[in-house]
């Protein structure tokens, strides 16, 4: 490392003082009357460069050589690999910036060293003159003591002493009076230094401070005389001339301070050209602070001595500390005042009044804000190095003042926010993200999202949906036209859309927040909070977004009901509006991502609400609500009293909705609904992933879930309720399509003929005609499923059809099997084989075997030839179909003419006991 730089003048080598310590306060002791000249400094014995092996090196040359070697080592380490050469321009820029800052520091330190050397030389010259005058005085004293009258002097020593004291007092009084009279002239000469060149700032301060210190005792005496002569007009009039002399110093100091603070303000944003002037001003500030500190220490010592001697010292102490300037506090205040002046000068006139003739031109505003950020960067590069590092001037003063103005400017934008387009709001929010990134690059952390204590994002608006759960009809704009469903540009350019009170974001009112920054000299870390004005901007934006999405959804709903199903290239059926809806939502999310996390969080709530509404509306469309009542479906012949009393499924709302859809919704629409709902489920999962990525953490999504209320309780994301609804819609469509197959009048008629035998003993079912026709009809429906439903979903629909066919066959058996004939069991087995042949190309074997096993269990129960085998067969039926209860045993026992009634009752009792045990085990 290099040693502290030095400055050579003649044969003197003076260490360069530092701006952030007590060094560099040269002349302060002289200013307050206690100047102590610095100790002698060493000089080099050799002024030529050091030659190794010829003469010993001087200390500074060794340090320079060591610094060079260290620099070579660091450069070699940074450029060890070939790819490191790509970083060479970046390293050069960093070194150039560092050299610039060092140049500023060296300039200020060299100026301080020059002034220190000048003061030292002046002190030596004055000391030499004082020595010569002292010698002359001693010679004048010795002359009369050697004469004839020297003996008489000793006898009158006390008179001589008194006379000497009187003479000394009179001489001092005359000198003080002359000094007081000369004050205006000396003060004027000091100010002339500034008139000639403001680079003489420090010398002017030094002279004025010295004058003020010299006048301090006389000024204190004058003030004391004024206090004693409050009622004496004559005495007061005698003090007026002296007061005028002192006022000249005050006027000169006021002029100096005006120039000083003007220099600080003017240099702060002057870039490279103002750094030297700012360094000179800060040197004055540091010297004055050191002087104030010395005066305070001196006052404390005077007070302590007075306390020990029991003497009053208040007036003396006041006279010592009355010149304290608090320049540091003032320079911090000047900086804080310069920042709003810069903002007002650059962007103050760009924000128009609310409702004015001309709207605020946000692109121009942002362009000027970028200019301000460029000026802030130049301030960081050129002005900040002029301040002592202990000030932390950028972190504790400039950056907080700057951020305060940013927040206040955003508050001004909020007042005209309703006149801003959505694109303008996004641009402002996006600019703030880049602003935070630039501040982070300058070493200051700025909040890019509000803390949980500052804002709570509200639950999605319930008012977006009507009382039945559907989306409200879309509104129209002022021209009476609905917004385009196909373009995001119309939304971004729009300035319309009232703020919906049900979608407000809970926020801190900007009128209740004051951006205050303390003027204290010392301060801790300053928190750069998220601007509260953004809450209102986000609220306005998301309200417009909610209204637009609501209108888009309504338009898409109308498209769905008016446009036919769209077949894909592979023949599958789809509804095109579903994809369009998700495309619009993704565009909204993409736009919101440029506005920061707060806008993404708010948009996530709107998107989740829109998805839930869309899923609800999809369910209503695919369930046939409002077309006819469920009772109409239940009134069909295929649903007997037996089914209504023995099955629990029909009693729940889902089954009722399935039956309603099967009766009132077209079969092809239900098949397309399977595709649509499944695709919506997949797209909603992708939307959830996009939201998590946009929020940059799963924790942020969890916080949204907590704030979403009961709708998302227990869910992993705010979109999860909609995802579950789309999955339920897929299953609903598959079940409804299957119910449509079994609700076909021809199929219902076939189920009614199964297990039936007329009085003559003939039965189409026993002959196989019914099953053959049923299989052919079901195969026709399955062909539609394969053609119109995607391959990965077709098995779901086919399985639902298969399960319903099996269920209806069992129900027909329970209802219509009156007598078990020898050929009945064989026919039941043939039915099982026919169903296997029907579905084996559409279902995996494990699923097929599971359903057919239920039919086989019923067949085994019908074929049981003794009590034990009947009870065992019934146990298998209870295990596979517990919802049937005791009725299979009752029905099939009643159909067995070969079993006596008494035996039937015994067997039935055993079956009841078995059923009771099975139910207990299940519980």
Secondary structure as UniProt FT lines:
FT   STRAND          6..9
FT   TURN            10..11
FT   STRAND          12..15
FT   TURN            19..20
FT   TURN            23..24
FT   TURN            26..27
FT   HELIX           28..31
FT   TURN            32..33
FT   TURN            52..54
FT   HELIX           59..78
FT   HELIX           82..87
FT   HELIX           88..145
FT   TURN            148..149
FT   HELIX           150..155
FT   HELIX           157..196
FT   HELIX           198..200
FT   HELIX           201..228
FT   TURN            229..231
FT   HELIX           233..268
FT   HELIX           271..274
FT   HELIX           275..309
FT   HELIX           314..321
FT   TURN            322..323
FT   HELIX           327..347
FT   TURN            348..350
FT   TURN            354..355
FT   HELIX           362..378
FT   HELIX           379..383
FT   HELIX           384..386
FT   HELIX           389..391
FT   HELIX           394..398
FT   HELIX           399..415
FT   HELIX           417..419
FT   HELIX           422..441
FT   TURN            442..443
FT   TURN            452..454
FT   HELIX           462..464
FT   TURN            467..468
FT   TURN            478..479
FT   HELIX           489..493
FT   HELIX           501..503
FT   HELIX           510..512
FT   HELIX           533..562
FT   STRAND          566..567
FT   TURN            569..570
FT   STRAND          573..574
FT   HELIX           576..593
FT   TURN            594..595
FT   HELIX           597..623
FT   TURN            624..627
FT   HELIX           630..634
FT   TURN            637..638
FT   HELIX           641..646
FT   HELIX           649..651
FT   HELIX           653..664
FT   HELIX           667..695
FT   HELIX           698..708
FT   HELIX           709..712
FT   TURN            713..714
FT   TURN            718..719
FT   HELIX           720..742
FT   HELIX           745..753
FT   TURN            754..755
FT   TURN            759..760
FT   HELIX           764..767
FT   HELIX           769..788
FT   HELIX           791..816
FT   TURN            822..823
FT   HELIX           824..839
FT   TURN            840..842
FT   HELIX           845..863
FT   HELIX           867..880
FT   HELIX           882..884
FT   TURN            885..886
FT   HELIX           887..894
FT   TURN            897..898
FT   HELIX           901..922
//
